[in-house]
Amino acid sequence: MEDNIHISFSIDTKAGIVTLDYSGDPSFDEWASTMEAVLRDAAFRTGYGILIDRSHLKTIPETQYIRRVVEYVQSHESLLGDSRVAILISSIGAYGMVRMSQILFDDLTGKTQAFTDRAAALKWLHDVGT
């Protein structure tokens, strides 16, 4: 097993936002393990916005990875509720993968959106009525 951790999280209870910070490309299992830790964290509440910061990565997630993430989210929808997910990206290829995830997540109550600007992503997470 690799000792490097590629993803960490923090929960801002005042803002109601979970931030997943990527320092490398996590495997799906590492991502799922991180999400399990988020869902078990006493500070987490159903419906919190989720900011996924992949802006430092040059790699693009593969289709199978996205499909597994979608399956995970679908199976945990009762815990995630209508959470909005803002994904910070830095490339056109990553944008394409986020668009694919938006289509796959279409039947869920939450919304997913790609951003290149952190402030815009945070504003969108706060603008629940949009």
VEXDREN-2710 file (C-alpha; in Angstrom, 1 decimal):
% VEXDREN-2710
k/r/px/py/pz
1/MET/0.0/0.0/0.0
2/GLU/1.2/3.5/-0.9
3/ASP/2.1/5.7/2.1
4/ASN/1.3/9.0/0.2
5/ILE/-2.0/10.5/0.9
6/HIS/-3.4/12.3/-2.1
7/ILE/-6.6/13.7/-0.6
8/SER/-7.6/15.4/2.7
9/PHE/-10.7/17.1/3.9
10/SER/-11.8/19.8/6.2
11/ILE/-15.3/20.9/7.3
12/ASP/-16.3/24.5/7.8
13/THR/-19.4/24.2/10.0
14/LYS/-20.1/28.0/9.9
15/ALA/-20.2/28.0/6.1
16/GLY/-21.6/24.5/5.8
17/ILE/-18.9/23.4/3.4
18/VAL/-16.7/20.3/3.2
19/THR/-13.5/20.9/1.3
20/LEU/-11.6/18.0/-0.3
21/ASP/-8.1/19.0/-1.1
22/TYR/-6.2/17.0/-3.7
23/SER/-2.4/16.9/-3.5
24/GLY/-2.2/14.0/-6.0
25/ASP/-4.4/11.6/-7.9
26/PRO/-6.2/9.4/-5.4
27/SER/-7.4/6.0/-6.3
28/PHE/-11.1/5.4/-6.1
29/ASP/-10.6/3.5/-2.9
30/GLU/-8.7/6.4/-1.3
31/TRP/-11.4/8.8/-2.4
32/ALA/-14.2/6.5/-1.0
33/SER/-12.2/6.1/2.3
34/THR/-12.0/9.9/2.5
35/MET/-15.7/10.3/1.9
36/GLU/-16.5/7.7/4.5
37/ALA/-14.4/9.7/7.0
38/VAL/-16.3/12.9/6.0
39/LEU/-19.7/11.1/6.5
40/ARG/-18.6/9.8/9.9
41/ASP/-17.2/13.1/11.1
42/ALA/-19.3/14.7/13.9
43/ALA/-19.1/18.1/12.2
44/PHE/-20.7/16.8/8.9
45/ARG/-24.4/17.6/8.3
46/THR/-26.6/16.3/5.4
47/GLY/-26.8/18.9/2.7
48/TYR/-23.4/20.6/3.3
49/GLY/-21.8/21.9/0.1
50/ILE/-18.8/20.1/-1.1
51/LEU/-15.8/21.8/-2.7
52/ILE/-13.5/19.4/-4.5
53/ASP/-10.2/21.2/-5.2
54/ARG/-8.4/19.4/-8.1
55/SER/-7.0/22.7/-9.4
56/HIS/-3.4/21.7/-8.7
57/LEU/-3.7/18.4/-10.7
58/LYS/-2.6/18.0/-14.3
59/THR/-4.2/14.6/-14.6
60/ILE/-7.7/13.9/-15.8
61/PRO/-9.9/11.3/-14.0
62/GLU/-10.8/8.3/-16.1
63/THR/-14.3/7.4/-17.1
64/GLN/-14.4/4.4/-14.8
65/TYR/-13.3/6.5/-11.9
66/ILE/-16.1/9.0/-12.5
67/ARG/-18.7/6.1/-12.8
68/ARG/-17.6/4.6/-9.5
69/VAL/-17.8/8.0/-7.8
70/VAL/-21.4/8.4/-9.2
71/GLU/-22.3/5.0/-7.9
72/TYR/-20.9/5.8/-4.5
73/VAL/-22.8/9.1/-4.3
74/GLN/-26.0/7.4/-5.5
75/SER/-25.7/4.8/-2.8
76/HIS/-25.0/7.5/-0.1
77/GLU/-27.6/10.0/-1.3
78/SER/-29.6/9.8/1.9
79/LEU/-26.5/11.0/3.8
80/LEU/-25.5/13.6/1.3
81/GLY/-29.0/15.0/0.7
82/ASP/-29.2/17.9/-1.8
83/SER/-25.5/18.8/-1.4
84/ARG/-24.0/21.0/-4.1
85/VAL/-20.6/19.9/-5.4
86/ALA/-18.3/22.5/-6.8
87/ILE/-15.2/21.1/-8.5
88/LEU/-12.2/23.3/-9.0
89/ILE/-10.3/22.3/-12.2
90/SER/-7.4/23.7/-14.2
91/SER/-7.8/22.1/-17.7
92/ILE/-10.3/21.6/-20.5
93/GLY/-10.0/17.8/-20.2
94/ALA/-10.9/17.9/-16.6
95/TYR/-13.9/20.2/-17.5
96/GLY/-15.1/17.5/-19.9
97/MET/-15.0/14.9/-17.2
98/VAL/-16.9/17.1/-14.8
99/ARG/-19.5/17.7/-17.5
100/MET/-19.8/13.9/-17.9
101/SER/-20.3/13.6/-14.1
102/GLN/-23.0/16.3/-14.3
103/ILE/-24.9/14.2/-16.8
104/LEU/-24.5/11.0/-14.7
105/PHE/-25.6/12.9/-11.5
106/ASP/-28.6/14.4/-13.3
107/ASP/-31.2/12.2/-11.4
108/LEU/-29.8/13.1/-8.0
109/THR/-31.1/16.0/-5.9
110/GLY/-27.8/17.8/-5.6
111/LYS/-26.0/19.8/-8.3
112/THR/-22.5/19.6/-9.7
113/GLN/-20.6/22.4/-11.3
114/ALA/-17.1/23.0/-12.6
115/PHE/-15.1/26.1/-11.7
116/THR/-11.7/27.5/-12.4
117/ASP/-12.1/30.2/-9.7
118/ARG/-12.3/29.3/-6.0
119/ALA/-14.3/32.4/-5.0
120/ALA/-16.9/31.7/-7.7
121/ALA/-17.2/28.1/-6.5
122/LEU/-17.7/29.2/-2.9
123/LYS/-20.3/31.8/-4.0
124/TRP/-22.2/29.1/-5.9
125/LEU/-22.1/26.7/-2.9
126/HIS/-23.7/29.5/-0.8
127/ASP/-26.3/30.5/-3.4
128/VAL/-28.7/27.6/-2.6
129/GLY/-31.6/29.2/-4.4
130/THR/-29.9/29.2/-7.8
END
